[in-house]
Amino acid sequence: MESRMRPLEELKPEILRRAGRANPFEWVRREDAEEVVSWLESTEDDHWAEVWGRMGERYEALGEKQEQTGEPCGDAFYLAYDYYRIGRYPVASTPGKKACYEASLRNFLKAARHMDPAVERVEIPFEGKSVICYLQVPRDVDRPPVVLHWGGVDGWKEDRRRPSEALHQLGLATMTIDMPGVGESPVLGSDPKAERTFSAALDYLETRADVDGSRLAVMGGSFGGYWAAKVAHVEAKRLKGAVDWGGGVHLTFQEEWLRPALTTRAEQYLMGPASLLDARGYIFRTRDLEEILKLAPQLSLVTQGLIDGPCAPLLLINGKLDDQHPIDDFYLLLEHGDPKEVCIFPDGGHMGRVPGKSNEPALNTLVRWLHGKLTA
């Protein structure tokens, strides 16, 4: 069965509905979104990249002009980053989207110079390559605990501003990282021990004098929730807490769930199931559904023999109506291994989102939970 792509006539109003409110358009300006939508003529990958990149170029030029004249330029560079980021959405799988991704990195680092807390780009040596992270330590907080967190297949380390800000408000430091297979991660999602990139980041945090390396937690959003659940098992002894925010662990990788999710079911995804197929395949560097169906089952925590083992305190949070990851995976986790905590939004979809409503209840719940675990 051919995977369904949301038609352009459906996509345009959905972009405007989400503009300034919902993923991946939380930070965009409504008037800019309206202009880009007027330029959109198709959902073809490089056309998508070109029109959003055009808006990114506008704000990058504005930021450079402001910088030269001594005016505040951080907001312009951040908007440039964000429009380029949308241009590479969901993944940098074509020449145009790769160009947008490189431009998004360039502008994020320009914007980062003006953020509070300050953003430090950390490069951790890793098997002849590097694990790249962004560390932010709140001012006037002595050696705060740290939450290492990441997104999913389409939300990369630069895109974690909102959860980071919520954690900073509670006096927690943050470090963002790419999950395996996306962004600047040095490993693919098909690597059976890919979680060692997170372990390398935790090792690094234990060496920092300005944070408390004995009080560490992790959080993964969307597909990244899977990696958080896995790290909770692999790093059970040194984590104070872990949050799986919207990820699956076993059933989500089986063909009976995955085939319909990537062809017809995932209607909550911006461009529909075909776009989710592209994003999921990217972590393995394939766009072929059959190859994804062969590779995905090896990620299962059941197959890997971890689900019955000890794990760090683990919070499971999602919407009951998620069409990307089955809520039954949470029930499976609750039936195995150490006790877990769970928060399920009965009318929520992926990540607990309810159409037309803010997703702050989910974010606030997990942020308070992490703060409690790290400061107890």
ZAKOLRO-625154 format. One record per residue (C-alpha): x, y, z; residue number from 1; residue in one letter. Coordinates in nm, 2 decimals, padded with zeros to 4 digits. Layout:
<pts>
+--------+--------+--------+-----+---+
!      x !      y !      z !   k ! r !
+--------+--------+--------+-----+---+
!      X !      Y !      Z ! NUM ! A !
...
+--------+--------+--------+-----+---+
</pts>
This chain:
<pts>
+--------+--------+--------+-----+---+
!      x !      y !      z !   k ! r !
+--------+--------+--------+-----+---+
!  00.00 !  00.00 !  00.00 !   1 ! M !
!  00.13 !  00.34 ! -00.09 !   2 ! E !
!  00.18 !  00.58 !  00.20 !   3 ! S !
! -00.05 !  00.87 !  00.21 !   4 ! R !
!  00.08 !  01.23 !  00.19 !   5 ! M !
! -00.15 !  01.51 !  00.31 !   6 ! R !
! -00.27 !  01.71 !  00.00 !   7 ! P !
! -00.16 !  02.06 ! -00.03 !   8 ! L !
! -00.51 !  02.20 !  00.01 !   9 ! E !
! -00.52 !  02.03 !  00.35 !  10 ! E !
! -00.17 !  02.12 !  00.44 !  11 ! L !
! -00.20 !  02.50 !  00.40 !  12 ! K !
! -00.48 !  02.55 !  00.66 !  13 ! P !
! -00.30 !  02.31 !  00.89 !  14 ! E !
!  00.02 !  02.52 !  00.88 !  15 ! I !
! -00.18 !  02.83 !  00.96 !  16 ! L !
! -00.37 !  02.66 !  01.24 !  17 ! R !
! -00.04 !  02.56 !  01.40 !  18 ! R !
!  00.15 !  02.89 !  01.33 !  19 ! A !
!  00.28 !  03.03 !  01.66 !  20 ! G !
!  00.12 !  02.75 !  01.85 !  21 ! R !
!  00.21 !  02.39 !  01.77 !  22 ! A !
!  00.49 !  02.17 !  01.64 !  23 ! N !
!  00.69 !  02.25 !  01.42 !  24 ! P !
!  00.57 !  02.61 !  01.40 !  25 ! F !
!  00.57 !  02.71 !  01.77 !  26 ! E !
!  00.80 !  03.01 !  01.72 !  27 ! W !
!  00.70 !  03.14 !  01.37 !  28 ! V !
!  00.52 !  03.46 !  01.31 !  29 ! R !
!  00.17 !  03.43 !  01.17 !  30 ! R !
!  00.22 !  03.69 !  00.90 !  31 ! E !
!  00.54 !  03.51 !  00.79 !  32 ! D !
!  00.36 !  03.17 !  00.77 !  33 ! A !
!  00.08 !  03.33 !  00.56 !  34 ! E !
!  00.34 !  03.46 !  00.32 !  35 ! E !
!  00.52 !  03.12 !  00.29 !  36 ! V !
!  00.19 !  02.94 !  00.24 !  37 ! V !
!  00.11 !  03.17 ! -00.05 !  38 ! S !
!  00.44 !  03.06 ! -00.21 !  39 ! W !
!  00.38 !  02.69 ! -00.16 !  40 ! L !
!  00.29 !  02.52 ! -00.48 !  41 ! E !
!  00.34 !  02.15 ! -00.38 !  42 ! S !
!  00.47 !  01.93 ! -00.10 !  43 ! T !
!  00.78 !  01.83 ! -00.30 !  44 ! E !
!  01.07 !  01.81 ! -00.06 !  45 ! D !
!  01.31 !  02.07 ! -00.22 !  46 ! D !
!  01.02 !  02.31 ! -00.30 !  47 ! H !
!  00.93 !  02.30 !  00.06 !  48 ! W !
!  01.29 !  02.37 !  00.16 !  49 ! A !
!  01.32 !  02.65 ! -00.09 !  50 ! E !
!  01.01 !  02.85 !  00.03 !  51 ! V !
!  01.09 !  02.82 !  00.40 !  52 ! W !
!  01.45 !  02.88 !  00.33 !  53 ! G !
!  01.36 !  03.20 !  00.15 !  54 ! R !
!  01.20 !  03.33 !  00.47 !  55 ! M !
!  01.51 !  03.21 !  00.67 !  56 ! G !
!  01.73 !  03.41 !  00.43 !  57 ! E !
!  01.53 !  03.72 !  00.50 !  58 ! R !
!  01.58 !  03.70 !  00.88 !  59 ! Y !
!  01.94 !  03.60 !  00.85 !  60 ! E !
!  02.00 !  03.91 !  00.64 !  61 ! A !
!  01.81 !  04.12 !  00.90 !  62 ! L !
!  02.02 !  03.97 !  01.19 !  63 ! G !
!  02.34 !  04.05 !  01.01 !  64 ! E !
!  02.23 !  04.41 !  00.95 !  65 ! K !
!  02.13 !  04.45 !  01.31 !  66 ! Q !
!  02.46 !  04.30 !  01.43 !  67 ! E !
!  02.66 !  04.54 !  01.22 !  68 ! Q !
!  02.47 !  04.84 !  01.35 !  69 ! T !
!  02.48 !  04.73 !  01.71 !  70 ! G !
!  02.11 !  04.66 !  01.74 !  71 ! E !
!  01.97 !  04.35 !  01.92 !  72 ! P !
!  01.99 !  04.07 !  01.67 !  73 ! C !
!  01.92 !  03.75 !  01.87 !  74 ! G !
!  01.56 !  03.73 !  01.78 !  75 ! D !
!  01.62 !  03.77 !  01.40 !  76 ! A !
!  01.88 !  03.50 !  01.40 !  77 ! F !
!  01.65 !  03.27 !  01.60 !  78 ! Y !
!  01.37 !  03.32 !  01.35 !  79 ! L !
!  01.62 !  03.26 !  01.07 !  80 ! A !
!  01.72 !  02.93 !  01.24 !  81 ! Y !
!  01.36 !  02.83 !  01.29 !  82 ! D !
!  01.25 !  02.90 !  00.93 !  83 ! Y !
!  01.55 !  02.71 !  00.80 !  84 ! Y !
!  01.47 !  02.43 !  01.05 !  85 ! R !
!  01.12 !  02.41 !  00.91 !  86 ! I !
!  01.28 !  02.40 !  00.56 !  87 ! G !
!  01.46 !  02.08 !  00.65 !  88 ! R !
!  01.15 !  01.93 !  00.82 !  89 ! Y !
!  01.10 !  01.65 !  00.89 !  90 ! P !
!  01.45 !  01.54 !  00.80 !  91 ! V !
!  01.74 !  01.65 !  00.59 !  92 ! A !
!  01.69 !  01.38 !  00.32 !  93 ! S !
!  01.73 !  01.58 !  00.00 !  94 ! T !
!  01.98 !  01.84 ! -00.13 !  95 ! P !
!  01.75 !  02.13 ! -00.05 !  96 ! G !
!  01.66 !  02.01 !  00.29 !  97 ! K !
!  02.03 !  01.94 !  00.37 !  98 ! K !
!  02.11 !  02.30 !  00.28 !  99 ! A !
!  01.84 !  02.43 !  00.51 ! 100 ! C !
!  01.97 !  02.21 !  00.79 ! 101 ! Y !
!  02.32 !  02.35 !  00.75 ! 102 ! E !
!  02.18 !  02.70 !  00.75 ! 103 ! A !
!  01.97 !  02.62 !  01.06 ! 104 ! S !
!  02.28 !  02.52 !  01.25 ! 105 ! L !
!  02.47 !  02.83 !  01.14 ! 106 ! R !
!  02.19 !  03.06 !  01.26 ! 107 ! N !
!  02.12 !  02.86 !  01.58 ! 108 ! F !
!  02.48 !  02.93 !  01.69 ! 109 ! L !
!  02.44 !  03.30 !  01.60 ! 110 ! K !
!  02.13 !  03.32 !  01.81 ! 111 ! A !
!  02.28 !  03.11 !  02.09 ! 112 ! A !
!  02.52 !  03.40 !  02.17 ! 113 ! R !
!  02.22 !  03.60 !  02.28 ! 114 ! H !
!  02.04 !  03.34 !  02.49 ! 115 ! M !
!  02.00 !  03.32 !  02.86 ! 116 ! D !
!  02.13 !  03.10 !  03.01 ! 117 ! P !
!  02.43 !  03.11 !  02.78 ! 118 ! A !
!  02.45 !  02.82 !  02.53 ! 119 ! V !
!  02.78 !  02.63 !  02.53 ! 120 ! E !
!  02.85 !  02.40 !  02.23 ! 121 ! R !
!  03.01 !  02.09 !  02.38 ! 122 ! V !
!  03.21 !  01.85 !  02.16 ! 123 ! E !
!  03.27 !  01.51 !  02.33 ! 124 ! I !
!  03.52 !  01.27 !  02.16 ! 125 ! P !
!  03.35 !  00.95 !  02.06 ! 126 ! F !
!  03.50 !  00.66 !  01.88 ! 127 ! E !
!  03.70 !  00.88 !  01.64 ! 128 ! G !
!  03.40 !  01.11 !  01.59 ! 129 ! K !
!  03.22 !  01.35 !  01.82 ! 130 ! S !
!  02.90 !  01.38 !  02.02 ! 131 ! V !
!  02.78 !  01.73 !  01.99 ! 132 ! I !
!  02.56 !  01.88 !  02.27 ! 133 ! C !
!  02.44 !  02.22 !  02.39 ! 134 ! Y !
!  02.48 !  02.29 !  02.76 ! 135 ! L !
!  02.29 !  02.56 !  02.95 ! 136 ! Q !
!  02.36 !  02.63 !  03.32 ! 137 ! V !
!  02.12 !  02.88 !  03.49 ! 138 ! P !
!  02.30 !  03.19 !  03.63 ! 139 ! R !
!  02.32 !  03.23 !  04.01 ! 140 ! D !
!  02.25 !  02.86 !  04.07 ! 141 ! V !
!  02.54 !  02.67 !  04.24 ! 142 ! D !
!  02.61 !  02.34 !  04.07 ! 143 ! R !
!  02.26 !  02.26 !  03.96 ! 144 ! P !
!  02.13 !  01.91 !  03.86 ! 145 ! P !
!  02.12 !  01.84 !  03.49 ! 146 ! V !
!  01.86 !  01.70 !  03.26 ! 147 ! V !
!  02.00 !  01.55 !  02.94 ! 148 ! L !
!  01.72 !  01.56 !  02.68 ! 149 ! H !
!  01.65 !  01.51 !  02.32 ! 150 ! W !
!  01.36 !  01.49 !  02.07 ! 151 ! G !
!  01.25 !  01.24 !  01.81 ! 152 ! G !
!  01.30 !  01.17 !  01.44 ! 153 ! V !
!  01.21 !  01.53 !  01.34 ! 154 ! D !
!  01.28 !  01.74 !  01.65 ! 155 ! G !
!  01.66 !  01.77 !  01.69 ! 156 ! W !
!  01.88 !  01.91 !  01.96 ! 157 ! K !
!  01.85 !  02.27 !  01.84 ! 158 ! E !
!  01.47 !  02.24 !  01.86 ! 159 ! D !
!  01.45 !  02.18 !  02.24 ! 160 ! R !
!  01.40 !  02.54 !  02.35 ! 161 ! R !
!  01.06 !  02.51 !  02.52 ! 162 ! R !
!  01.14 !  02.22 !  02.75 ! 163 ! P !
!  01.48 !  02.36 !  02.83 ! 164 ! S !
!  01.33 !  02.70 !  02.93 ! 165 ! E !
!  01.08 !  02.52 !  03.15 ! 166 ! A !
!  01.35 !  02.33 !  03.33 ! 167 ! L !
!  01.57 !  02.64 !  03.37 ! 168 ! H !
!  01.29 !  02.82 !  03.54 ! 169 ! Q !
!  01.31 !  02.56 !  03.81 ! 170 ! L !
!  01.68 !  02.60 !  03.85 ! 171 ! G !
!  01.79 !  02.29 !  03.65 ! 172 ! L !
!  02.07 !  02.29 !  03.40 ! 173 ! A !
!  02.00 !  02.12 !  03.06 ! 174 ! T !
!  02.21 !  01.96 !  02.79 ! 175 ! M !
!  02.05 !  01.87 !  02.46 ! 176 ! T !
!  02.17 !  01.60 !  02.23 ! 177 ! I !
!  02.06 !  01.43 !  01.90 ! 178 ! D !
!  01.90 !  01.09 !  01.93 ! 179 ! M !
!  02.07 !  00.82 !  01.71 ! 180 ! P !
!  02.02 !  00.86 !  01.34 ! 181 ! G !
!  01.94 !  01.23 !  01.33 ! 182 ! V !
!  02.11 !  01.57 !  01.33 ! 183 ! G !
!  02.48 !  01.54 !  01.42 ! 184 ! E !
!  02.46 !  01.21 !  01.59 ! 185 ! S !
!  02.76 !  00.99 !  01.51 ! 186 ! P !
!  02.56 !  00.67 !  01.51 ! 187 ! V !
!  02.25 !  00.54 !  01.32 ! 188 ! L !
!  01.93 !  00.42 !  01.49 ! 189 ! G !
!  02.00 !  00.07 !  01.37 ! 190 ! S !
!  02.32 !  00.05 !  01.58 ! 191 ! D !
!  02.22 ! -00.21 !  01.85 ! 192 ! P !
!  02.42 ! -00.02 !  02.12 ! 193 ! K !
!  02.35 !  00.33 !  01.99 ! 194 ! A !
!  02.25 !  00.45 !  02.34 ! 195 ! E !
!  02.62 !  00.47 !  02.43 ! 196 ! R !
!  02.62 !  00.83 !  02.28 ! 197 ! T !
!  02.39 !  00.92 !  02.58 ! 198 ! F !
!  02.62 !  00.74 !  02.82 ! 199 ! S !
!  02.92 !  00.94 !  02.67 ! 200 ! A !
!  02.72 !  01.26 !  02.75 ! 201 ! A !
!  02.65 !  01.15 !  03.10 ! 202 ! L !
!  03.02 !  01.07 !  03.15 ! 203 ! D !
!  03.10 !  01.42 !  03.04 ! 204 ! Y !
!  02.85 !  01.58 !  03.27 ! 205 ! L !
!  03.01 !  01.40 !  03.57 ! 206 ! E !
!  03.34 !  01.58 !  03.49 ! 207 ! T !
!  03.19 !  01.94 !  03.50 ! 208 ! R !
!  03.27 !  02.15 !  03.80 ! 209 ! A !
!  02.97 !  02.39 !  03.74 ! 210 ! D !
!  02.70 !  02.12 !  03.75 ! 211 ! V !
!  02.62 !  01.84 !  03.99 ! 212 ! D !
!  02.72 !  01.52 !  03.81 ! 213 ! G !
!  02.57 !  01.31 !  04.08 ! 214 ! S !
!  02.22 !  01.44 !  04.01 ! 215 ! R !
!  02.14 !  01.35 !  03.65 ! 216 ! L !
!  01.82 !  01.27 !  03.46 ! 217 ! A !
!  01.72 !  01.22 !  03.10 ! 218 ! V !
!  01.41 !  01.29 !  02.89 ! 219 ! M !
!  01.32 !  01.19 !  02.54 ! 220 ! G !
!  01.03 !  01.33 !  02.34 ! 221 ! G !
!  00.83 !  01.15 !  02.07 ! 222 ! S !
!  01.04 !  00.87 !  01.92 ! 223 ! F !
!  01.31 !  00.99 !  02.15 ! 224 ! G !
!  01.10 !  00.86 !  02.44 ! 225 ! G !
!  01.21 !  00.51 !  02.34 ! 226 ! Y !
!  01.57 !  00.60 !  02.39 ! 227 ! W !
!  01.49 !  00.75 !  02.73 ! 228 ! A !
!  01.32 !  00.43 !  02.84 ! 229 ! A !
!  01.62 !  00.23 !  02.71 ! 230 ! K !
!  01.87 !  00.46 !  02.89 ! 231 ! V !
!  01.67 !  00.43 !  03.21 ! 232 ! A !
!  01.74 !  00.06 !  03.19 ! 233 ! H !
!  02.10 !  00.07 !  03.07 ! 234 ! V !
!  02.20 !  00.36 !  03.31 ! 235 ! E !
!  01.97 !  00.25 !  03.60 ! 236 ! A !
!  02.24 !  00.31 !  03.87 ! 237 ! K !
!  02.34 !  00.67 !  03.79 ! 238 ! R !
!  02.01 !  00.83 !  03.69 ! 239 ! L !
!  01.78 !  01.00 !  03.93 ! 240 ! K !
!  01.50 !  00.99 !  03.68 ! 241 ! G !
!  01.40 !  00.94 !  03.32 ! 242 ! A !
!  01.10 !  01.05 !  03.11 ! 243 ! V !
!  00.95 !  00.87 !  02.81 ! 244 ! D !
!  00.74 !  01.14 !  02.66 ! 245 ! W !
!  00.54 !  00.98 !  02.38 ! 246 ! G !
!  00.77 !  00.69 !  02.27 ! 247 ! G !
!  00.71 !  00.32 !  02.23 ! 248 ! G !
!  00.93 !  00.03 !  02.33 ! 249 ! V !
!  00.81 ! -00.29 !  02.16 ! 250 ! H !
!  00.47 ! -00.30 !  01.99 ! 251 ! L !
!  00.56 !  00.02 !  01.80 ! 252 ! T !
!  00.84 ! -00.16 !  01.62 ! 253 ! F !
!  00.62 ! -00.46 !  01.51 ! 254 ! Q !
!  00.48 ! -00.48 !  01.16 ! 255 ! E !
!  00.12 ! -00.51 !  01.27 ! 256 ! E !
!  00.15 ! -00.16 !  01.42 ! 257 ! W !
!  00.42 !  00.00 !  01.20 ! 258 ! L !
!  00.28 ! -00.08 !  00.85 ! 259 ! R !
! -00.05 !  00.10 !  00.90 ! 260 ! P !
!  00.11 !  00.38 !  01.10 ! 261 ! A !
!  00.35 !  00.46 !  00.81 ! 262 ! L !
!  00.09 !  00.42 !  00.54 ! 263 ! T !
! -00.25 !  00.54 !  00.67 ! 264 ! T !
! -00.29 !  00.58 !  01.04 ! 265 ! R !
! -00.05 !  00.86 !  01.14 ! 266 ! A !
! -00.29 !  01.15 !  01.04 ! 267 ! E !
! -00.17 !  01.36 !  01.33 ! 268 ! Q !
!  00.17 !  01.40 !  01.16 ! 269 ! Y !
!  00.19 !  01.73 !  00.98 ! 270 ! L !
!  00.22 !  01.60 !  00.62 ! 271 ! M !
!  00.06 !  01.26 !  00.69 ! 272 ! G !
!  00.19 !  00.91 !  00.71 ! 273 ! P !
!  00.42 !  00.94 !  00.40 ! 274 ! A !
!  00.62 !  01.21 !  00.57 ! 275 ! S !
!  00.64 !  01.01 !  00.89 ! 276 ! L !
!  00.77 !  00.72 !  00.68 ! 277 ! L !
!  01.05 !  00.95 !  00.55 ! 278 ! D !
!  01.14 !  01.06 !  00.90 ! 279 ! A !
!  01.14 !  00.71 !  01.05 ! 280 ! R !
!  01.34 !  00.57 !  00.76 ! 281 ! G !
!  01.60 !  00.85 !  00.79 ! 282 ! Y !
!  01.73 !  00.71 !  01.12 ! 283 ! I !
!  01.83 !  00.40 !  00.93 ! 284 ! F !
!  01.91 !  00.60 !  00.61 ! 285 ! R !
!  01.64 !  00.43 !  00.40 ! 286 ! T !
!  01.31 !  00.55 !  00.25 ! 287 ! R !
!  01.19 !  00.19 !  00.18 ! 288 ! D !
!  00.90 !  00.07 !  00.40 ! 289 ! L !
!  00.99 ! -00.29 !  00.37 ! 290 ! E !
!  01.35 ! -00.23 !  00.49 ! 291 ! E !
!  01.22 ! -00.02 !  00.78 ! 292 ! I !
!  00.99 ! -00.31 !  00.88 ! 293 ! L !
!  01.29 ! -00.54 !  00.88 ! 294 ! K !
!  01.52 ! -00.31 !  01.08 ! 295 ! L !
!  01.27 ! -00.17 !  01.34 ! 296 ! A !
!  01.20 ! -00.49 !  01.54 ! 297 ! P !
!  01.56 ! -00.51 !  01.67 ! 298 ! Q !
!  01.50 ! -00.19 !  01.87 ! 299 ! L !
!  01.24 ! -00.36 !  02.09 ! 300 ! S !
!  01.33 ! -00.37 !  02.46 ! 301 ! L !
!  01.17 ! -00.71 !  02.48 ! 302 ! V !
!  01.40 ! -00.84 !  02.20 ! 303 ! T !
!  01.70 ! -00.68 !  02.36 ! 304 ! Q !
!  01.62 ! -00.85 !  02.69 ! 305 ! G !
!  01.60 ! -00.52 !  02.89 ! 306 ! L !
!  01.23 ! -00.48 !  02.98 ! 307 ! I !
!  01.25 ! -00.71 !  03.29 ! 308 ! D !
!  01.57 ! -00.56 !  03.42 ! 309 ! G !
!  01.61 ! -00.28 !  03.68 ! 310 ! P !
!  01.56 !  00.07 !  03.56 ! 311 ! C !
!  01.59 !  00.42 !  03.70 ! 312 ! A !
!  01.27 !  00.60 !  03.82 ! 313 ! P !
!  01.07 !  00.62 !  03.50 ! 314 ! L !
!  00.78 !  00.85 !  03.41 ! 315 ! L !
!  00.57 !  00.75 !  03.11 ! 316 ! L !
!  00.36 !  01.03 !  02.96 ! 317 ! I !
!  00.15 !  01.04 !  02.65 ! 318 ! N !
! -00.19 !  01.07 !  02.50 ! 319 ! G !
! -00.42 !  00.77 !  02.49 ! 320 ! K !
! -00.51 !  00.84 !  02.12 ! 321 ! L !
! -00.15 !  00.85 !  01.99 ! 322 ! D !
! -00.14 !  00.73 !  01.63 ! 323 ! D !
!  00.24 !  00.72 !  01.61 ! 324 ! Q !
!  00.32 !  00.50 !  01.91 ! 325 ! H !
!  00.07 !  00.26 !  02.07 ! 326 ! P !
! -00.03 !  00.34 !  02.43 ! 327 ! I !
! -00.03 ! -00.03 !  02.49 ! 328 ! D !
!  00.35 ! -00.01 !  02.50 ! 329 ! D !
!  00.31 !  00.18 !  02.83 ! 330 ! F !
!  00.10 ! -00.09 !  02.97 ! 331 ! Y !
!  00.36 ! -00.34 !  02.87 ! 332 ! L !
!  00.63 ! -00.14 !  03.05 ! 333 ! L !
!  00.41 ! -00.13 !  03.36 ! 334 ! L !
!  00.38 ! -00.51 !  03.36 ! 335 ! E !
!  00.76 ! -00.57 !  03.36 ! 336 ! H !
!  01.06 ! -00.49 !  03.57 ! 337 ! G !
!  01.07 ! -00.22 !  03.83 ! 338 ! D !
!  00.76 ! -00.01 !  03.91 ! 339 ! P !
!  00.71 !  00.30 !  03.69 ! 340 ! K !
!  00.49 !  00.61 !  03.71 ! 341 ! E !
!  00.25 !  00.70 !  03.43 ! 342 ! V !
!  00.04 !  01.00 !  03.31 ! 343 ! C !
! -00.20 !  00.93 !  03.03 ! 344 ! I !
! -00.41 !  01.21 !  02.88 ! 345 ! F !
! -00.74 !  01.03 !  02.78 ! 346 ! P !
! -00.83 !  01.28 !  02.50 ! 347 ! D !
! -00.47 !  01.35 !  02.39 ! 348 ! G !
! -00.29 !  01.23 !  02.08 ! 349 ! G !
!  00.09 !  01.21 !  02.02 ! 350 ! H !
!  00.28 !  01.36 !  02.31 ! 351 ! M !
! -00.05 !  01.42 !  02.49 ! 352 ! G !
! -00.15 !  01.69 !  02.25 ! 353 ! R !
! -00.51 !  01.78 !  02.22 ! 354 ! V !
! -00.59 !  01.96 !  01.89 ! 355 ! P !
! -00.66 !  02.33 !  01.95 ! 356 ! G !
! -00.53 !  02.32 !  02.30 ! 357 ! K !
! -00.19 !  02.40 !  02.46 ! 358 ! S !
!  00.03 !  02.11 !  02.55 ! 359 ! N !
!  00.16 !  02.29 !  02.86 ! 360 ! E !
! -00.02 !  02.04 !  03.09 ! 361 ! P !
!  00.21 !  01.76 !  02.97 ! 362 ! A !
!  00.52 !  01.97 !  02.98 ! 363 ! L !
!  00.45 !  02.10 !  03.32 ! 364 ! N !
!  00.38 !  01.76 !  03.46 ! 365 ! T !
!  00.71 !  01.61 !  03.35 ! 366 ! L !
!  00.91 !  01.92 !  03.44 ! 367 ! V !
!  00.77 !  01.91 !  03.80 ! 368 ! R !
!  00.84 !  01.54 !  03.82 ! 369 ! W !
!  01.20 !  01.58 !  03.70 ! 370 ! L !
!  01.26 !  01.86 !  03.95 ! 371 ! H !
!  01.12 !  01.65 !  04.23 ! 372 ! G !
!  01.35 !  01.35 !  04.14 ! 373 ! K !
!  01.66 !  01.57 !  04.11 ! 374 ! L !
!  01.61 !  01.78 !  04.43 ! 375 ! T !
!  01.47 !  01.52 !  04.67 ! 376 ! A !
+--------+--------+--------+-----+---+
</pts>
